[in-house]
Amino acid sequence: MTEITNLREIQLLELGILQHLADICRKHGIRFFLSNGTLLGAVKYGKFIPWDDDVDILMPRADYDCLMHLPDIDTACYRLFSQERMPAWRLPFAKLCDMRTEKRETSANFGLPTGLDIDIFPIDVWSGGERQARRCGLWRRGVSAAVEEEFTTPRTGWRRLVLYTFWCISHCLGSRFFCQRIASEVRRGQEAKKPVYVGCVVWSLYGRRELLAAEVFLDKTEVMFEGKCYPAPVGYDRYLSSLYGNYRPDPPPEKQISHHHFRVWYR
């Protein structure tokens, strides 16, 4: 196999996955939005953040559930991985993978062999405010620890001991335990009669900053990304400001690095 080490080549392969998703969504009337760093790159640069190496997508829950049951999302090149489609999958969100490639995380085991991918997260209702966001952050860290086959951390002293203990407990409980807790959080939100806050309940990275007013996602607008128009939340400025604060200035050079750790090859 030939390893792919050029960042731009990785970005272009991910762009191909994104376009496949966009084509399928357009065909079936499924809504989606660019999100996280992908949306940030579209708004600031009209393309990938120069040092970014992944694509993030958000979908309203009803559209996400519809996508999970589409037979034509899988092709000779692309395959959708999720717990709804594959019981062995260990993450509470989906990845759409280019199966012409093989991707290996540094030490994570997601339950199935994958290719270079884009992440697809459902938009759910926050029913419990900041307390729920903190709780979901704990469940997310539990999944992350449970799928990590080796314990690594730059922390030292008592912090390292605490993290190692958490890693051991997470391995004993398993990723399914935490995914079930996340699914319970999602169900609570589905019982809400009039949602106030929505966001990425299944993979809470930013705590209370992810509690977004429902109107942020009520409609879409178009943003340019790598020469094509893609949908963004109509309230994208509120979304990005909530997650990143003042997102317009570039970070200092020492922070212009990817936070993902993987290697990828052509099969």
Residue pairs with C-beta under 8 A, 6 or more apart in sequence:
1 102
1 265
1 266
1 267
2 265
2 266
3 263
3 264
3 265
4 10
4 13
4 101
4 116
4 264
4 265
4 266
7 51
7 53
10 53
10 116
10 264
11 48
11 52
11 53
13 98
13 101
13 116
14 53
14 54
14 55
14 98
14 116
14 117
14 118
15 55
15 226
16 98
17 55
17 78
17 96
17 97
17 98
17 116
17 117
17 118
18 55
18 57
18 118
18 230
19 228
20 75
20 77
20 78
20 96
21 32
21 57
21 73
21 96
21 118
21 120
22 32
22 230
24 30
24 67
24 70
24 72
24 73
25 31
25 32
25 63
25 67
27 72
28 66
28 67
28 70
30 59
30 63
30 66
30 67
31 59
31 60
31 63
31 220
31 231
32 57
32 58
32 59
32 63
32 120
32 231
33 39
33 57
33 58
33 59
33 217
33 220
33 231
33 232
33 233
34 42
34 56
34 57
34 58
34 223
34 225
34 230
34 231
34 232
35 56
35 57
35 58
35 121
35 200
35 233
35 239
36 56
36 243
37 49
37 52
37 54
37 56
38 48
38 52
38 54
38 55
38 56
38 57
38 225
39 56
39 223
39 232
39 233
39 236
39 239
39 240
40 49
40 240
40 244
40 247
41 47
41 48
41 49
41 52
41 225
42 223
42 224
42 225
42 230
42 232
43 223
43 232
43 236
43 240
43 247
44 247
44 248
46 223
46 224
46 225
46 226
47 225
47 226
47 227
48 226
50 256
51 256
51 257
51 258
52 258
53 258
53 260
54 118
54 119
54 258
54 260
55 118
55 119
56 118
56 119
56 121
57 118
57 119
57 120
57 121
58 121
58 122
58 123
58 200
58 217
58 233
59 67
59 120
59 121
59 122
59 123
60 122
60 123
60 217
61 122
61 123
61 124
61 186
61 190
64 94
64 120
64 121
64 122
64 123
65 84
65 122
67 73
67 80
67 94
67 120
68 80
68 82
68 84
68 85
68 94
69 84
73 80
73 96
74 80
77 98
77 99
77 100
78 96
78 97
78 98
78 99
79 96
79 97
79 99
79 115
80 94
80 95
80 96
80 97
81 89
81 94
81 95
81 96
81 97
81 110
81 112
81 114
81 117
82 89
82 93
82 94
82 95
83 89
83 91
83 92
83 179
84 94
86 111
86 112
88 111
88 112
89 110
89 111
89 112
90 109
90 110
90 111
90 143
90 146
90 147
90 175
90 176
90 179
91 110
91 143
91 147
91 175
91 179
92 143
92 178
92 179
92 182
92 183
92 202
92 203
93 119
93 120
93 121
93 122
93 202
93 203
94 119
94 120
94 121
95 110
95 114
95 117
95 118
95 119
95 120
96 117
96 118
96 120
97 103
97 114
97 115
97 116
97 117
98 115
98 116
98 117
99 115
99 267
100 115
100 266
100 267
101 115
101 116
101 264
101 265
101 266
101 267
102 113
102 114
102 115
102 264
102 265
102 266
102 267
103 114
103 115
103 116
103 117
103 262
103 263
103 264
104 262
104 263
104 264
105 261
105 262
106 261
106 262
107 148
107 149
107 150
107 152
108 144
108 147
108 148
108 149
109 147
109 149
110 147
111 147
111 175
115 264
115 267
116 264
121 200
121 202
121 203
122 186
122 200
122 201
122 202
123 198
123 199
123 200
123 217
124 185
124 186
124 189
124 190
124 198
124 199
124 200
124 201
124 202
125 189
125 190
125 192
125 195
125 197
125 198
125 201
126 132
126 133
126 189
126 195
126 196
126 197
126 198
126 199
126 201
126 210
126 211
127 185
127 188
127 189
127 191
127 192
128 135
128 185
128 188
129 197
129 211
130 207
130 208
130 211
132 185
132 188
132 201
133 204
133 207
133 208
133 210
133 211
134 207
134 208
135 185
136 182
136 185
136 201
136 202
136 204
137 204
137 205
137 207
139 178
139 179
139 181
139 182
139 185
139 204
140 178
140 182
140 202
140 203
140 204
140 205
141 166
141 170
142 166
142 170
142 173
142 175
142 177
142 178
142 181
143 170
143 175
143 178
143 179
143 182
145 166
145 167
145 170
145 171
146 170
146 171
146 173
146 174
146 175
146 177
146 178
147 175
148 167
151 163
151 164
151 167
153 159
153 160
153 163
153 164
155 163
170 178
182 201
182 202
185 201
186 201
186 202
189 195
189 201
195 214
196 213
196 214
197 211
197 212
197 213
197 214
198 212
198 213
198 214
198 216
198 217
199 210
199 211
199 212
200 210
204 210
206 242
206 243
209 242
209 243
210 242
210 243
212 235
212 238
212 239
212 242
213 235
213 238
215 234
215 235
216 233
216 234
216 235
216 236
216 238
216 239
217 233
217 234
217 235
218 234
218 235
219 234
220 231
220 232
220 233
220 234
221 231
221 232
221 233
221 234
221 236
222 229
222 230
222 231
222 232
223 229
223 230
223 231
223 232
223 236
224 230
233 239
240 247
241 247
250 256
